[in-house]
Amino acid sequence: MLSDEQKTIFLKGIELFRDGTDDDLKMVASICNEAHFSDDEDIFIEGDDGDAVYLIVNGQVKIHTLEKQIAIRKDNEFFGEMAIIDDRPRSASATSIGNSILLKIDRDDFFNVLQSNTRFLRNLLKALVSRLRDDINVAVEATRMKQDLLRARELQVNILPSDDLHYTSPNGNDIEVSGVCYPAENVGGDYFDYFQLPDHKVGIVIGDVMGHGFHSGLMVFTTKSCLHTQIISSYDIPDVMSVLNKMVYSFVQSGMFMTFCYIMVDIDKHTISYCNAGHNYPYHYRCNINKLESLESGTHPMGISENLSCDIESIRYNDGDILVLYTDGITEALDCNREEFGVERLERMIVDKSDLSALELRKHIINELNSYCQSGIYTEI
């Protein structure tokens, strides 16, 4: 236990009691009650009566609510002063990080100290204003960050196709492509696109950047720009994959990578050519034999190495066939029991609803997913 003399020496380093005379500090030391707390032990809980202010002699204390951490208080700092001043319940909890030694000053004793020493009252007001200013700065920065992320999310949504693609070649062969993406709460890393190419071909791409947040959204935007710049000069699969891989590899956010699949459909020749860099395997439903196949071919994700090995596969398709591309936001979505939606459920839907149009099938999958995830979790689809 600390002696009154040791408490007095300690109080000289506390912001609240600076400028106090030795007699003032001795008086404060006499009303300080020593308290010991072990790791993860609650000192007080949100909603408790504010009956004391605490000074940290040794250790760390986490100030928090159920939802978030507010601050970490360390040696020679104090906490709990707000509830004493406004006589309202605690607005946050305080929990010891590791073992801690605190000095506790009860409410009535604390008021008596303030009334008898205007210097201490002035120091308290200065400390409160400083903490309030810090809280305001944090709130302003958090609001600014949230607004920036919302703008980035809007940008991501706006660069994705807003309309379905319907194309009929001069020979009467046609294709219908429909896609949708619901990004994560702020900014996600999913990307898809489809576009008409020369010689009666259509390009379809899908990708998934590692993680969520600003840098993932930035990579999606950069991928879109790089892709559409490249296909002007060459839309050949090896050229497109090589250029995009170099872009991802040199991306400013070190360590990021991206799965990516590029598919080229030749409508008149009825061929599908593709290269897959680590993305979920697309599904090909063959309507003439009622069979669903997984296009299991590919290489590692983009950004892993400077050069990408591009193995191009080609298959034939028939009128009425279905091609389904997706991200793991579909199959890894969780219900309220934290069970995944899974690939089997997706595969079964494709086969069972193979008579639907591209738009109708896409809507059906999303509706089934939303129904499955009621009160559950999915990040990005």
Contacts in CASP RR format, 6 or more apart in sequence:
PFRMAT RR
TARGET T0000
AUTHOR 0000-0000-0000
METHOD contacts of the structure
MODEL  1
MLSDEQKTIFLKGIELFRDGTDDDLKMVASICNEAHFSDDEDIFIEGDDG
DAVYLIVNGQVKIHTLEKQIAIRKDNEFFGEMAIIDDRPRSASATSIGNS
ILLKIDRDDFFNVLQSNTRFLRNLLKALVSRLRDDINVAVEATRMKQDLL
RARELQVNILPSDDLHYTSPNGNDIEVSGVCYPAENVGGDYFDYFQLPDH
KVGIVIGDVMGHGFHSGLMVFTTKSCLHTQIISSYDIPDVMSVLNKMVYS
FVQSGMFMTFCYIMVDIDKHTISYCNAGHNYPYHYRCNINKLESLESGTH
PMGISENLSCDIESIRYNDGDILVLYTDGITEALDCNREEFGVERLERMI
VDKSDLSALELRKHIINELNSYCQSGIYTEI
1 34 0 8 1.000
2 10 0 8 1.000
2 34 0 8 1.000
2 57 0 8 1.000
2 101 0 8 1.000
2 103 0 8 1.000
4 26 0 8 1.000
4 29 0 8 1.000
4 30 0 8 1.000
5 29 0 8 1.000
7 29 0 8 1.000
7 32 0 8 1.000
7 103 0 8 1.000
8 22 0 8 1.000
8 25 0 8 1.000
8 26 0 8 1.000
8 28 0 8 1.000
8 29 0 8 1.000
10 55 0 8 1.000
10 57 0 8 1.000
10 76 0 8 1.000
10 103 0 8 1.000
11 17 0 8 1.000
11 25 0 8 1.000
11 28 0 8 1.000
11 29 0 8 1.000
11 32 0 8 1.000
11 55 0 8 1.000
12 18 0 8 1.000
12 25 0 8 1.000
13 76 0 8 1.000
14 55 0 8 1.000
14 76 0 8 1.000
14 77 0 8 1.000
14 78 0 8 1.000
15 77 0 8 1.000
15 78 0 8 1.000
15 123 0 8 1.000
15 127 0 8 1.000
16 55 0 8 1.000
16 78 0 8 1.000
16 120 0 8 1.000
16 123 0 8 1.000
16 124 0 8 1.000
16 127 0 8 1.000
17 24 0 8 1.000
17 25 0 8 1.000
17 28 0 8 1.000
17 120 0 8 1.000
17 123 0 8 1.000
18 123 0 8 1.000
19 119 0 8 1.000
19 123 0 8 1.000
20 117 0 8 1.000
20 119 0 8 1.000
20 120 0 8 1.000
24 117 0 8 1.000
24 119 0 8 1.000
24 120 0 8 1.000
27 113 0 8 1.000
27 116 0 8 1.000
28 105 0 8 1.000
28 113 0 8 1.000
31 105 0 8 1.000
31 106 0 8 1.000
31 109 0 8 1.000
31 112 0 8 1.000
31 113 0 8 1.000
32 55 0 8 1.000
32 103 0 8 1.000
32 104 0 8 1.000
32 105 0 8 1.000
33 103 0 8 1.000
33 104 0 8 1.000
33 105 0 8 1.000
33 106 0 8 1.000
34 57 0 8 1.000
34 101 0 8 1.000
34 102 0 8 1.000
34 103 0 8 1.000
34 104 0 8 1.000
35 43 0 8 1.000
35 54 0 8 1.000
35 101 0 8 1.000
35 102 0 8 1.000
35 103 0 8 1.000
35 104 0 8 1.000
36 99 0 8 1.000
36 100 0 8 1.000
36 101 0 8 1.000
36 102 0 8 1.000
37 43 0 8 1.000
37 96 0 8 1.000
37 99 0 8 1.000
37 100 0 8 1.000
37 102 0 8 1.000
38 96 0 8 1.000
38 98 0 8 1.000
38 99 0 8 1.000
39 96 0 8 1.000
39 97 0 8 1.000
39 98 0 8 1.000
39 99 0 8 1.000
40 95 0 8 1.000
40 96 0 8 1.000
40 97 0 8 1.000
40 98 0 8 1.000
41 95 0 8 1.000
41 96 0 8 1.000
42 93 0 8 1.000
42 94 0 8 1.000
42 95 0 8 1.000
42 96 0 8 1.000
43 54 0 8 1.000
43 61 0 8 1.000
43 94 0 8 1.000
43 95 0 8 1.000
43 96 0 8 1.000
43 102 0 8 1.000
44 50 0 8 1.000
44 80 0 8 1.000
44 90 0 8 1.000
44 93 0 8 1.000
44 94 0 8 1.000
45 90 0 8 1.000
45 93 0 8 1.000
46 65 0 8 1.000
46 66 0 8 1.000
46 89 0 8 1.000
46 90 0 8 1.000
46 91 0 8 1.000
46 92 0 8 1.000
46 93 0 8 1.000
47 89 0 8 1.000
47 90 0 8 1.000
47 91 0 8 1.000
48 89 0 8 1.000
48 90 0 8 1.000
49 83 0 8 1.000
49 89 0 8 1.000
49 90 0 8 1.000
50 80 0 8 1.000
50 83 0 8 1.000
50 84 0 8 1.000
50 87 0 8 1.000
50 88 0 8 1.000
50 89 0 8 1.000
50 90 0 8 1.000
50 107 0 8 1.000
51 83 0 8 1.000
51 84 0 8 1.000
51 106 0 8 1.000
51 107 0 8 1.000
52 80 0 8 1.000
52 84 0 8 1.000
52 104 0 8 1.000
52 105 0 8 1.000
52 106 0 8 1.000
52 107 0 8 1.000
52 110 0 8 1.000
53 78 0 8 1.000
53 79 0 8 1.000
53 80 0 8 1.000
53 81 0 8 1.000
53 84 0 8 1.000
53 104 0 8 1.000
53 105 0 8 1.000
53 110 0 8 1.000
54 61 0 8 1.000
54 78 0 8 1.000
54 79 0 8 1.000
54 80 0 8 1.000
54 94 0 8 1.000
54 102 0 8 1.000
54 103 0 8 1.000
54 104 0 8 1.000
54 105 0 8 1.000
55 76 0 8 1.000
55 77 0 8 1.000
55 78 0 8 1.000
55 102 0 8 1.000
55 103 0 8 1.000
55 104 0 8 1.000
55 105 0 8 1.000
56 73 0 8 1.000
56 74 0 8 1.000
56 75 0 8 1.000
56 76 0 8 1.000
56 77 0 8 1.000
56 78 0 8 1.000
56 79 0 8 1.000
56 100 0 8 1.000
56 101 0 8 1.000
56 102 0 8 1.000
57 75 0 8 1.000
57 101 0 8 1.000
57 102 0 8 1.000
57 103 0 8 1.000
58 75 0 8 1.000
58 100 0 8 1.000
58 101 0 8 1.000
59 74 0 8 1.000
59 75 0 8 1.000
59 96 0 8 1.000
59 97 0 8 1.000
59 98 0 8 1.000
59 99 0 8 1.000
59 100 0 8 1.000
59 101 0 8 1.000
60 72 0 8 1.000
60 73 0 8 1.000
60 74 0 8 1.000
60 96 0 8 1.000
60 97 0 8 1.000
60 98 0 8 1.000
60 100 0 8 1.000
61 72 0 8 1.000
61 73 0 8 1.000
61 79 0 8 1.000
61 94 0 8 1.000
61 95 0 8 1.000
61 96 0 8 1.000
61 97 0 8 1.000
61 100 0 8 1.000
61 102 0 8 1.000
62 69 0 8 1.000
62 71 0 8 1.000
62 72 0 8 1.000
62 94 0 8 1.000
62 95 0 8 1.000
62 96 0 8 1.000
62 97 0 8 1.000
63 69 0 8 1.000
63 70 0 8 1.000
63 71 0 8 1.000
63 72 0 8 1.000
63 73 0 8 1.000
63 79 0 8 1.000
63 92 0 8 1.000
63 93 0 8 1.000
63 94 0 8 1.000
64 70 0 8 1.000
64 92 0 8 1.000
64 93 0 8 1.000
64 94 0 8 1.000
64 95 0 8 1.000
65 91 0 8 1.000
65 92 0 8 1.000
65 93 0 8 1.000
70 92 0 8 1.000
71 79 0 8 1.000
72 97 0 8 1.000
73 79 0 8 1.000
78 127 0 8 1.000
79 94 0 8 1.000
80 90 0 8 1.000
80 94 0 8 1.000
81 124 0 8 1.000
81 127 0 8 1.000
81 128 0 8 1.000
82 91 0 8 1.000
82 128 0 8 1.000
83 89 0 8 1.000
83 90 0 8 1.000
83 91 0 8 1.000
84 107 0 8 1.000
84 110 0 8 1.000
84 111 0 8 1.000
85 128 0 8 1.000
105 113 0 8 1.000
113 120 0 8 1.000
114 120 0 8 1.000
114 121 0 8 1.000
114 124 0 8 1.000
146 186 0 8 1.000
148 214 0 8 1.000
149 186 0 8 1.000
149 187 0 8 1.000
149 213 0 8 1.000
149 214 0 8 1.000
150 186 0 8 1.000
152 186 0 8 1.000
152 187 0 8 1.000
152 213 0 8 1.000
152 214 0 8 1.000
152 217 0 8 1.000
152 218 0 8 1.000
153 183 0 8 1.000
153 186 0 8 1.000
153 187 0 8 1.000
153 188 0 8 1.000
155 221 0 8 1.000
156 183 0 8 1.000
156 187 0 8 1.000
156 188 0 8 1.000
156 189 0 8 1.000
156 217 0 8 1.000
156 220 0 8 1.000
156 221 0 8 1.000
157 181 0 8 1.000
157 183 0 8 1.000
159 220 0 8 1.000
159 221 0 8 1.000
159 224 0 8 1.000
160 181 0 8 1.000
160 191 0 8 1.000
160 192 0 8 1.000
160 193 0 8 1.000
161 179 0 8 1.000
161 192 0 8 1.000
161 193 0 8 1.000
161 194 0 8 1.000
164 176 0 8 1.000
164 177 0 8 1.000
164 178 0 8 1.000
164 179 0 8 1.000
164 358 0 8 1.000
164 359 0 8 1.000
165 175 0 8 1.000
165 176 0 8 1.000
165 177 0 8 1.000
165 178 0 8 1.000
165 194 0 8 1.000
165 195 0 8 1.000
165 196 0 8 1.000
165 202 0 8 1.000
166 174 0 8 1.000
166 175 0 8 1.000
166 176 0 8 1.000
166 177 0 8 1.000
167 174 0 8 1.000
167 175 0 8 1.000
167 196 0 8 1.000
167 202 0 8 1.000
167 267 0 8 1.000
168 174 0 8 1.000
169 200 0 8 1.000
169 267 0 8 1.000
169 268 0 8 1.000
170 200 0 8 1.000
171 200 0 8 1.000
171 268 0 8 1.000
173 200 0 8 1.000
173 267 0 8 1.000
173 268 0 8 1.000
173 270 0 8 1.000
173 319 0 8 1.000
174 267 0 8 1.000
175 202 0 8 1.000
175 265 0 8 1.000
175 267 0 8 1.000
176 357 0 8 1.000
176 358 0 8 1.000
176 359 0 8 1.000
177 194 0 8 1.000
177 202 0 8 1.000
177 204 0 8 1.000
177 358 0 8 1.000
178 357 0 8 1.000
178 358 0 8 1.000
178 359 0 8 1.000
178 361 0 8 1.000
178 362 0 8 1.000
179 192 0 8 1.000
179 194 0 8 1.000
179 358 0 8 1.000
179 362 0 8 1.000
180 362 0 8 1.000
180 366 0 8 1.000
180 381 0 8 1.000
181 190 0 8 1.000
181 191 0 8 1.000
181 192 0 8 1.000
181 380 0 8 1.000
181 381 0 8 1.000
182 380 0 8 1.000
182 381 0 8 1.000
183 189 0 8 1.000
183 190 0 8 1.000
183 380 0 8 1.000
184 212 0 8 1.000
184 213 0 8 1.000
184 379 0 8 1.000
184 380 0 8 1.000
186 212 0 8 1.000
186 213 0 8 1.000
187 212 0 8 1.000
187 213 0 8 1.000
187 214 0 8 1.000
187 216 0 8 1.000
187 217 0 8 1.000
188 209 0 8 1.000
188 211 0 8 1.000
188 212 0 8 1.000
188 213 0 8 1.000
188 216 0 8 1.000
188 217 0 8 1.000
188 220 0 8 1.000
188 380 0 8 1.000
189 208 0 8 1.000
189 209 0 8 1.000
189 211 0 8 1.000
189 212 0 8 1.000
189 213 0 8 1.000
189 216 0 8 1.000
189 217 0 8 1.000
189 219 0 8 1.000
189 220 0 8 1.000
189 380 0 8 1.000
190 207 0 8 1.000
190 208 0 8 1.000
190 209 0 8 1.000
190 220 0 8 1.000
190 327 0 8 1.000
190 329 0 8 1.000
190 380 0 8 1.000
190 381 0 8 1.000
191 205 0 8 1.000
191 206 0 8 1.000
191 207 0 8 1.000
191 208 0 8 1.000
191 209 0 8 1.000
191 220 0 8 1.000
191 223 0 8 1.000
191 224 0 8 1.000
192 204 0 8 1.000
192 205 0 8 1.000
192 206 0 8 1.000
192 207 0 8 1.000
192 325 0 8 1.000
193 204 0 8 1.000
193 205 0 8 1.000
193 224 0 8 1.000
193 227 0 8 1.000
194 202 0 8 1.000
194 203 0 8 1.000
194 204 0 8 1.000
194 205 0 8 1.000
195 202 0 8 1.000
195 203 0 8 1.000
195 228 0 8 1.000
195 231 0 8 1.000
196 202 0 8 1.000
196 203 0 8 1.000
197 203 0 8 1.000
197 231 0 8 1.000
197 235 0 8 1.000
197 264 0 8 1.000
198 235 0 8 1.000
199 266 0 8 1.000
200 266 0 8 1.000
200 267 0 8 1.000
200 268 0 8 1.000
201 235 0 8 1.000
201 264 0 8 1.000
201 265 0 8 1.000
201 266 0 8 1.000
201 267 0 8 1.000
202 264 0 8 1.000
202 265 0 8 1.000
202 267 0 8 1.000
203 235 0 8 1.000
203 262 0 8 1.000
203 263 0 8 1.000
203 264 0 8 1.000
203 265 0 8 1.000
204 262 0 8 1.000
204 263 0 8 1.000
204 264 0 8 1.000
204 265 0 8 1.000
204 323 0 8 1.000
204 325 0 8 1.000
205 227 0 8 1.000
205 260 0 8 1.000
205 261 0 8 1.000
205 262 0 8 1.000
205 263 0 8 1.000
206 260 0 8 1.000
206 261 0 8 1.000
206 279 0 8 1.000
206 325 0 8 1.000
206 326 0 8 1.000
206 327 0 8 1.000
207 223 0 8 1.000
207 258 0 8 1.000
207 259 0 8 1.000
207 260 0 8 1.000
207 261 0 8 1.000
207 279 0 8 1.000
207 327 0 8 1.000
208 258 0 8 1.000
208 259 0 8 1.000
208 279 0 8 1.000
208 327 0 8 1.000
208 328 0 8 1.000
209 216 0 8 1.000
209 217 0 8 1.000
209 219 0 8 1.000
209 220 0 8 1.000
209 223 0 8 1.000
209 256 0 8 1.000
209 257 0 8 1.000
209 258 0 8 1.000
210 216 0 8 1.000
210 255 0 8 1.000
210 256 0 8 1.000
210 257 0 8 1.000
210 258 0 8 1.000
212 379 0 8 1.000
212 380 0 8 1.000
215 252 0 8 1.000
215 253 0 8 1.000
215 256 0 8 1.000
216 256 0 8 1.000
218 253 0 8 1.000
219 248 0 8 1.000
219 251 0 8 1.000
219 253 0 8 1.000
219 256 0 8 1.000
219 258 0 8 1.000
222 247 0 8 1.000
222 251 0 8 1.000
223 244 0 8 1.000
223 247 0 8 1.000
223 248 0 8 1.000
223 258 0 8 1.000
223 260 0 8 1.000
226 243 0 8 1.000
226 244 0 8 1.000
226 247 0 8 1.000
227 240 0 8 1.000
227 244 0 8 1.000
230 239 0 8 1.000
230 240 0 8 1.000
230 243 0 8 1.000
230 244 0 8 1.000
231 240 0 8 1.000
233 239 0 8 1.000
234 240 0 8 1.000
235 264 0 8 1.000
237 262 0 8 1.000
237 264 0 8 1.000
237 273 0 8 1.000
237 274 0 8 1.000
237 275 0 8 1.000
237 310 0 8 1.000
237 312 0 8 1.000
238 275 0 8 1.000
238 310 0 8 1.000
238 312 0 8 1.000
240 262 0 8 1.000
241 260 0 8 1.000
241 262 0 8 1.000
241 275 0 8 1.000
241 277 0 8 1.000
241 302 0 8 1.000
241 308 0 8 1.000
241 310 0 8 1.000
242 307 0 8 1.000
242 308 0 8 1.000
242 310 0 8 1.000
244 260 0 8 1.000
244 302 0 8 1.000
245 277 0 8 1.000
245 302 0 8 1.000
245 303 0 8 1.000
245 306 0 8 1.000
245 307 0 8 1.000
245 308 0 8 1.000
246 306 0 8 1.000
248 256 0 8 1.000
248 257 0 8 1.000
248 258 0 8 1.000
248 302 0 8 1.000
248 303 0 8 1.000
249 302 0 8 1.000
249 303 0 8 1.000
249 304 0 8 1.000
249 305 0 8 1.000
249 306 0 8 1.000
251 303 0 8 1.000
256 303 0 8 1.000
257 301 0 8 1.000
257 302 0 8 1.000
257 303 0 8 1.000
257 304 0 8 1.000
258 277 0 8 1.000
258 301 0 8 1.000
258 302 0 8 1.000
258 303 0 8 1.000
259 277 0 8 1.000
259 278 0 8 1.000
259 279 0 8 1.000
259 280 0 8 1.000
259 301 0 8 1.000
259 302 0 8 1.000
260 276 0 8 1.000
260 277 0 8 1.000
260 278 0 8 1.000
260 279 0 8 1.000
260 301 0 8 1.000
260 302 0 8 1.000
261 274 0 8 1.000
261 275 0 8 1.000
261 276 0 8 1.000
261 277 0 8 1.000
261 278 0 8 1.000
261 279 0 8 1.000
261 282 0 8 1.000
261 325 0 8 1.000
262 274 0 8 1.000
262 275 0 8 1.000
263 272 0 8 1.000
263 273 0 8 1.000
263 274 0 8 1.000
263 282 0 8 1.000
263 323 0 8 1.000
263 325 0 8 1.000
264 272 0 8 1.000
264 273 0 8 1.000
264 274 0 8 1.000
265 271 0 8 1.000
265 272 0 8 1.000
265 323 0 8 1.000
266 272 0 8 1.000
266 273 0 8 1.000
270 316 0 8 1.000
270 317 0 8 1.000
270 318 0 8 1.000
270 319 0 8 1.000
271 314 0 8 1.000
271 315 0 8 1.000
271 316 0 8 1.000
271 317 0 8 1.000
272 284 0 8 1.000
272 314 0 8 1.000
272 315 0 8 1.000
272 316 0 8 1.000
272 317 0 8 1.000
272 323 0 8 1.000
273 312 0 8 1.000
273 313 0 8 1.000
273 314 0 8 1.000
274 282 0 8 1.000
274 295 0 8 1.000
274 297 0 8 1.000
274 312 0 8 1.000
274 313 0 8 1.000
274 314 0 8 1.000
275 298 0 8 1.000
275 299 0 8 1.000
275 310 0 8 1.000
275 311 0 8 1.000
275 312 0 8 1.000
275 313 0 8 1.000
276 282 0 8 1.000
276 295 0 8 1.000
276 297 0 8 1.000
276 298 0 8 1.000
276 299 0 8 1.000
277 298 0 8 1.000
277 299 0 8 1.000
277 300 0 8 1.000
277 301 0 8 1.000
277 302 0 8 1.000
277 308 0 8 1.000
278 298 0 8 1.000
278 299 0 8 1.000
278 300 0 8 1.000
278 301 0 8 1.000
279 301 0 8 1.000
279 327 0 8 1.000
280 325 0 8 1.000
280 326 0 8 1.000
280 327 0 8 1.000
280 328 0 8 1.000
280 331 0 8 1.000
281 294 0 8 1.000
281 295 0 8 1.000
281 296 0 8 1.000
281 297 0 8 1.000
282 294 0 8 1.000
282 295 0 8 1.000
282 323 0 8 1.000
282 324 0 8 1.000
282 325 0 8 1.000
283 292 0 8 1.000
283 293 0 8 1.000
283 294 0 8 1.000
283 295 0 8 1.000
283 322 0 8 1.000
283 323 0 8 1.000
283 324 0 8 1.000
283 346 0 8 1.000
283 347 0 8 1.000
283 350 0 8 1.000
284 292 0 8 1.000
284 293 0 8 1.000
284 294 0 8 1.000
284 295 0 8 1.000
284 315 0 8 1.000
284 317 0 8 1.000
284 321 0 8 1.000
284 322 0 8 1.000
284 323 0 8 1.000
285 291 0 8 1.000
285 292 0 8 1.000
285 293 0 8 1.000
285 321 0 8 1.000
285 322 0 8 1.000
285 323 0 8 1.000
285 324 0 8 1.000
285 350 0 8 1.000
285 351 0 8 1.000
285 354 0 8 1.000
286 292 0 8 1.000
286 293 0 8 1.000
286 317 0 8 1.000
286 318 0 8 1.000
286 321 0 8 1.000
287 318 0 8 1.000
287 320 0 8 1.000
287 321 0 8 1.000
287 322 0 8 1.000
287 354 0 8 1.000
288 318 0 8 1.000
290 351 0 8 1.000
290 354 0 8 1.000
292 347 0 8 1.000
292 350 0 8 1.000
292 351 0 8 1.000
295 313 0 8 1.000
295 315 0 8 1.000
297 311 0 8 1.000
297 313 0 8 1.000
298 311 0 8 1.000
298 313 0 8 1.000
299 308 0 8 1.000
299 309 0 8 1.000
299 310 0 8 1.000
299 311 0 8 1.000
300 308 0 8 1.000
300 309 0 8 1.000
302 308 0 8 1.000
317 323 0 8 1.000
322 350 0 8 1.000
322 354 0 8 1.000
322 358 0 8 1.000
322 361 0 8 1.000
324 346 0 8 1.000
324 350 0 8 1.000
324 361 0 8 1.000
326 346 0 8 1.000
327 380 0 8 1.000
327 381 0 8 1.000
329 378 0 8 1.000
329 379 0 8 1.000
329 380 0 8 1.000
329 381 0 8 1.000
330 341 0 8 1.000
330 346 0 8 1.000
330 365 0 8 1.000
330 369 0 8 1.000
330 381 0 8 1.000
331 340 0 8 1.000
331 341 0 8 1.000
331 342 0 8 1.000
331 343 0 8 1.000
331 346 0 8 1.000
332 340 0 8 1.000
332 341 0 8 1.000
332 342 0 8 1.000
332 378 0 8 1.000
332 379 0 8 1.000
333 340 0 8 1.000
333 341 0 8 1.000
333 369 0 8 1.000
333 372 0 8 1.000
333 373 0 8 1.000
333 376 0 8 1.000
333 377 0 8 1.000
333 378 0 8 1.000
333 379 0 8 1.000
333 381 0 8 1.000
334 340 0 8 1.000
334 341 0 8 1.000
334 373 0 8 1.000
334 376 0 8 1.000
334 377 0 8 1.000
334 378 0 8 1.000
335 341 0 8 1.000
335 372 0 8 1.000
335 373 0 8 1.000
335 374 0 8 1.000
335 375 0 8 1.000
335 376 0 8 1.000
336 374 0 8 1.000
336 375 0 8 1.000
336 376 0 8 1.000
338 376 0 8 1.000
338 377 0 8 1.000
341 369 0 8 1.000
341 372 0 8 1.000
341 373 0 8 1.000
341 378 0 8 1.000
345 368 0 8 1.000
345 372 0 8 1.000
346 365 0 8 1.000
349 361 0 8 1.000
349 364 0 8 1.000
349 365 0 8 1.000
349 368 0 8 1.000
350 361 0 8 1.000
353 360 0 8 1.000
353 361 0 8 1.000
353 364 0 8 1.000
354 361 0 8 1.000
356 364 0 8 1.000
366 381 0 8 1.000
369 378 0 8 1.000
369 381 0 8 1.000
END
